[in-house]
Every structure is written in C-alpha cells, then in structure tokens.
Amino acid sequence: MTEKKEVFVKKENLDKKTIVKKMVEVDFIGKELLNNSIFDTTMENVAKEHNFFDPKRKYSPLTIIIGEKELHAKVEKELETMKAGEEKTVLLNEKEGFGERQGDYVRILPLKVFKEQKMNPVPGLIINTGNLIGKVQSVSGGRVRVDFNHPLAGRNLEYYVKVNKEINSVKEKSEKLFEKYYSQIPGSKKEFKEEILYITLPSSTLKNLDKINNTIIELGKSLGVIIKFVEGKEIVKVENKEVQN
C-alpha cells in the first residue's frame, strides 16, 4: 500500500501581477484557401456539411489558454482582444500557417527499409518515423519518395473564430486545467477546495511527471489558480483490469 500524502504542501499566495494569461472557450473553422476546403473545425454541423466529419472524433468548443500556442500565433493575437460573442476571420499566409515547403523534407528511402518492417509502401501511405510524419509520394526502382512536409505547408489559410465565453472563475479554470492535462491519466483525480486545485496522481506517475507538474503549477499561477499535487495509490493490472494498490 502506498501512503497517501500531499506534495507541495506549503501555503502560498498568488501575486496578482502574475495573473496574466487568458482562458477562453472558442469555436473555429480552419480552411485551406487554394482548394477552399475545411481541414479542421470544432463544429459537427460544419464537418458534416463539408464532408469532413469523423465519427470517432468528439466535436465541441475548444478551451485554450492564450499564449500557450494552442492555435497559430496570429489567431491567438486576435483572440487576445476579442470579447465573448465576438467573431472574426483571420487570414494566414504560408509562413504564418504551417510554414513554407522545405525541399530537404522530401527524402528518398530504400524500399528494403520498409520491407524489413513488413510495410508495403504505396502512394498516399502515411508513415511515422520517430518524430516525423510523412506521406509516400512514389515507389520506383527500389526507392521510396516520402514527403515529410506538413500537408498544409506552403498553403494560405483562413480561420473563422468565435469566442463563446471567457473563463474567469478560479473553479472553472481549475476544472479546465485538470481536463486538459490530467484527465486522461489512469488514477488521476481532482478536488477543489478553499480556492486550491488538488490533483491526485499515482506515486510513480507523480514522480515521472515532476518537471511537467512544476510547469503546470506555474501555468496555474498565471491564471490565478493554486495547484497542489497529492500522491495517490499505485495502479496495477490484474487480469487486464486496473486496480488501486
């Protein structure tokens, strides 16, 4: 059994000067202008209308922290001054979007590399090699041409954005922070009391995420949220089921 204990228990006051970031809930539509095609949206009806709908995806407004680079810099810049209910269309050139196409991102790989991994490369196949995602362009003479540029590199874009609301209460900010960064971690829990967000993580997870947790603590401060972490029980698997130990 792992003893449950609180980590970072020292009481600390938030300096109001550190509360500088803004959290907003937005809807958006991303459009590639050359083909006038939608490539991303938070809105299910738009996705269906433009044959972009993915039944495996959940369509809902996006909560973003302005300044955390969750959207393109130019879009976030516009959001800084937008109020609840306001809508804007933001145009991005290729540099402001996904960057210009880079010739050295198109590479020729030996066919045997794919065969060794039991892959059959065909034009259009998406492959993942380390931190790079590429698309097979052609296969010829034992060589495979792969483009590792972003699919929208070199394209002009248009973003329609609408601010549904600005999130101002400490409690709601706390809930959104937990949802964004910790809700998918097995064994994670949250509790909000006395204006403090307590996040419980299994002991090994808490240790492994030490640096990230410190970053989130600072992010919380910039939003006016005090975050403390609590060491919880370890999660173990028994016959493919997760149980607390």
C-alpha positions as CSV (number, residue, x, y, z in Angstrom):
1,M,0.0,0.0,0.0
2,T,1.2,3.5,-0.8
3,E,0.6,6.1,1.8
4,K,-1.5,8.9,0.5
5,K,0.3,12.2,1.1
6,E,0.2,15.7,-0.1
7,V,3.1,17.1,-2.2
8,F,4.0,20.8,-2.2
9,V,2.0,21.5,1.0
10,K,3.5,24.9,1.7
11,K,0.7,27.5,1.6
12,E,1.5,30.2,-1.0
13,N,-0.3,33.4,-2.0
14,L,-0.8,34.3,-5.6
15,D,0.7,37.6,-6.6
16,K,-1.9,39.4,-8.7
17,K,0.8,40.6,-11.0
18,T,1.4,37.0,-12.1
19,I,-2.1,36.6,-13.4
20,V,-1.5,37.5,-17.0
21,K,-2.9,34.7,-19.2
22,K,-6.4,34.5,-20.5
23,M,-8.5,31.3,-20.8
24,V,-11.3,31.3,-23.4
25,E,-13.8,28.8,-25.0
26,V,-13.8,29.1,-28.7
27,D,-15.3,27.6,-31.8
28,F,-13.3,27.7,-35.1
29,I,-13.2,26.6,-38.7
30,G,-9.8,26.2,-40.4
31,K,-9.9,26.5,-44.2
32,E,-7.2,25.9,-46.9
33,L,-7.8,28.6,-49.5
34,L,-6.3,27.1,-52.7
35,N,-8.9,24.3,-52.7
36,N,-11.4,26.2,-50.5
37,S,-11.5,23.1,-48.2
38,I,-12.1,22.7,-44.5
39,F,-9.2,21.0,-42.7
40,D,-10.2,21.4,-39.1
41,T,-13.2,22.5,-37.0
42,T,-14.8,22.2,-33.6
43,M,-18.3,22.3,-35.1
44,E,-20.0,19.0,-36.0
45,N,-22.5,20.6,-38.4
46,V,-19.7,22.2,-40.4
47,A,-17.8,19.0,-40.6
48,K,-20.8,17.1,-41.9
49,E,-21.7,19.9,-44.4
50,H,-18.2,19.8,-45.9
51,N,-17.8,16.0,-45.8
52,F,-15.1,16.3,-43.2
53,F,-17.0,14.5,-40.4
54,D,-15.1,11.9,-38.4
55,P,-17.5,9.7,-36.3
56,K,-14.6,8.8,-33.9
57,R,-14.0,12.4,-33.0
58,K,-15.8,14.5,-30.5
59,Y,-16.8,17.9,-31.8
60,S,-17.1,20.5,-29.1
61,P,-15.8,24.0,-28.3
62,L,-12.1,24.2,-27.6
63,T,-10.8,25.7,-24.3
64,I,-7.5,27.4,-24.9
65,I,-5.0,29.4,-22.9
66,I,-3.9,32.3,-25.0
67,G,-0.1,32.4,-25.1
68,E,0.3,28.6,-24.9
69,K,0.5,28.2,-28.7
70,E,-2.6,26.1,-28.9
71,L,-3.6,27.9,-32.1
72,H,-1.5,29.8,-34.7
73,A,0.2,32.9,-33.2
74,K,-1.7,35.3,-35.4
75,V,-5.1,33.7,-34.4
76,E,-4.2,33.9,-30.8
77,K,-3.1,37.5,-31.2
78,E,-6.6,38.3,-32.4
79,L,-8.2,36.4,-29.6
80,E,-6.3,38.5,-27.0
81,T,-8.7,41.4,-27.5
82,M,-11.9,39.6,-28.5
83,K,-14.9,39.6,-26.2
84,A,-17.5,36.9,-25.6
85,G,-19.8,36.6,-28.6
86,E,-17.3,38.2,-31.0
87,E,-16.4,36.6,-34.3
88,K,-13.5,37.2,-36.6
89,T,-12.0,35.8,-39.8
90,V,-8.2,35.7,-39.8
91,L,-6.1,35.2,-42.9
92,L,-2.7,33.5,-42.6
93,N,-0.1,33.3,-45.3
94,E,2.1,30.2,-45.7
95,K,4.7,31.5,-43.2
96,E,2.0,32.3,-40.6
97,G,0.3,29.0,-41.1
98,F,2.2,25.7,-41.3
99,G,5.4,27.2,-42.9
100,E,6.8,27.1,-46.3
101,R,7.5,23.8,-48.0
102,Q,11.1,22.7,-47.5
103,G,12.8,20.7,-50.3
104,D,15.0,18.8,-47.9
105,Y,11.9,17.4,-46.2
106,V,11.3,15.3,-49.3
107,R,13.5,12.3,-48.9
108,I,14.4,9.1,-50.9
109,L,14.4,6.0,-48.7
110,P,15.4,2.4,-49.7
111,L,12.5,0.1,-50.3
112,K,14.2,-2.5,-48.2
113,V,13.8,-0.3,-45.1
114,F,10.0,-0.7,-45.4
115,K,10.2,-4.4,-46.3
116,E,12.2,-5.0,-43.1
117,Q,9.4,-3.6,-41.1
118,K,6.8,-5.6,-43.1
119,M,5.4,-2.4,-44.7
120,N,4.1,-2.1,-48.3
121,P,4.7,1.5,-49.3
122,V,2.2,2.8,-51.8
123,P,1.5,6.4,-52.9
124,G,-0.6,8.2,-50.3
125,L,0.5,6.0,-47.4
126,I,1.1,7.9,-44.2
127,I,4.2,6.8,-42.2
128,N,5.6,7.7,-38.9
129,T,9.4,7.7,-38.3
130,G,10.5,9.0,-35.0
131,N,9.2,12.5,-34.6
132,L,8.3,12.9,-38.3
133,I,5.2,12.0,-40.2
134,G,5.4,11.7,-43.9
135,K,3.4,10.8,-47.0
136,V,4.6,8.4,-49.6
137,Q,4.7,10.1,-53.0
138,S,6.0,7.4,-55.2
139,V,7.7,4.0,-55.3
140,S,10.1,3.2,-58.1
141,G,13.2,1.1,-58.7
142,G,13.7,0.0,-55.1
143,R,13.3,3.6,-53.9
144,V,10.5,5.3,-52.0
145,R,10.0,9.0,-52.2
146,V,8.5,10.4,-48.9
147,D,7.3,14.0,-48.2
148,F,7.8,14.9,-44.6
149,N,6.4,18.5,-45.0
150,H,3.2,19.2,-43.2
151,P,0.3,18.6,-45.6
152,L,-0.6,22.2,-45.4
153,A,2.9,23.6,-45.7
154,G,3.1,26.3,-48.3
155,R,-0.7,27.0,-48.2
156,N,-2.6,30.1,-47.4
157,L,-5.2,29.6,-44.7
158,E,-8.3,31.2,-43.3
159,Y,-9.5,30.8,-39.7
160,Y,-13.0,31.7,-38.6
161,V,-13.0,32.0,-34.8
162,K,-15.8,32.8,-32.3
163,V,-15.3,33.4,-28.6
164,N,-18.1,31.7,-26.8
165,K,-17.0,32.9,-23.4
166,E,-14.0,34.0,-21.3
167,I,-13.4,31.7,-18.4
168,N,-12.9,33.9,-15.3
169,S,-13.8,31.9,-12.2
170,V,-11.0,30.1,-10.4
171,K,-13.1,26.9,-10.0
172,E,-13.9,26.6,-13.7
173,K,-10.3,27.4,-14.7
174,S,-9.2,24.7,-12.3
175,E,-11.6,22.2,-13.8
176,K,-10.4,23.0,-17.4
177,L,-6.7,22.7,-16.4
178,F,-7.3,19.3,-15.0
179,E,-9.3,18.3,-18.0
180,K,-6.7,19.5,-20.5
181,Y,-3.6,18.0,-18.8
182,Y,-4.5,15.2,-16.4
183,S,-8.0,13.7,-17.1
184,Q,-6.6,11.0,-19.4
185,I,-4.1,9.8,-16.8
186,P,-5.2,6.5,-15.2
187,G,-5.8,7.0,-11.5
188,S,-5.9,10.8,-11.7
189,K,-8.4,12.7,-9.5
190,K,-9.2,16.3,-8.8
191,E,-10.6,18.2,-5.8
192,F,-11.2,21.9,-5.5
193,K,-11.4,23.3,-2.0
194,E,-10.6,26.5,-0.3
195,E,-9.7,28.0,-3.7
196,I,-7.0,25.4,-4.3
197,L,-6.9,22.7,-7.0
198,Y,-5.6,19.4,-5.6
199,I,-4.6,16.8,-8.2
200,T,-4.0,13.3,-7.1
201,L,-1.7,11.1,-9.2
202,P,-0.3,7.6,-8.6
203,S,3.1,7.8,-6.9
204,S,5.1,6.6,-9.9
205,T,3.3,8.9,-12.3
206,L,3.7,11.8,-9.9
207,K,7.5,11.2,-9.9
208,N,7.8,10.8,-13.6
209,L,5.9,14.0,-14.3
210,D,7.7,16.1,-11.8
211,K,9.1,18.6,-14.3
212,I,5.8,18.8,-16.2
213,N,3.9,19.3,-12.9
214,N,6.1,22.2,-12.0
215,T,5.4,23.8,-15.3
216,I,1.6,23.3,-14.8
217,I,1.9,24.9,-11.4
218,E,3.5,28.0,-12.9
219,L,0.8,28.0,-15.7
220,G,-1.8,27.8,-13.0
221,K,-0.3,30.8,-11.2
222,S,-0.5,32.8,-14.4
223,L,-4.3,32.1,-14.5
224,G,-4.8,32.8,-10.8
225,V,-5.0,29.1,-9.8
226,I,-3.1,27.5,-7.0
227,I,-2.3,23.8,-7.8
228,K,-1.0,21.2,-5.4
229,F,-0.3,17.6,-6.1
230,V,-1.2,14.7,-3.9
231,E,0.5,11.3,-4.1
232,G,-2.2,8.6,-4.5
233,K,-2.3,4.8,-4.6
234,E,-0.4,3.0,-7.3
235,I,-2.4,1.5,-10.2
236,V,-1.7,-2.2,-11.0
237,K,-3.2,-4.5,-13.6
238,V,-4.9,-7.7,-12.5
239,E,-6.2,-9.9,-15.4
240,N,-6.3,-6.9,-17.7
241,K,-8.2,-4.8,-15.1
242,E,-6.7,-1.7,-13.4
243,V,-7.0,-1.7,-9.6
244,Q,-5.5,0.5,-6.9
245,N,-2.8,-0.9,-4.8
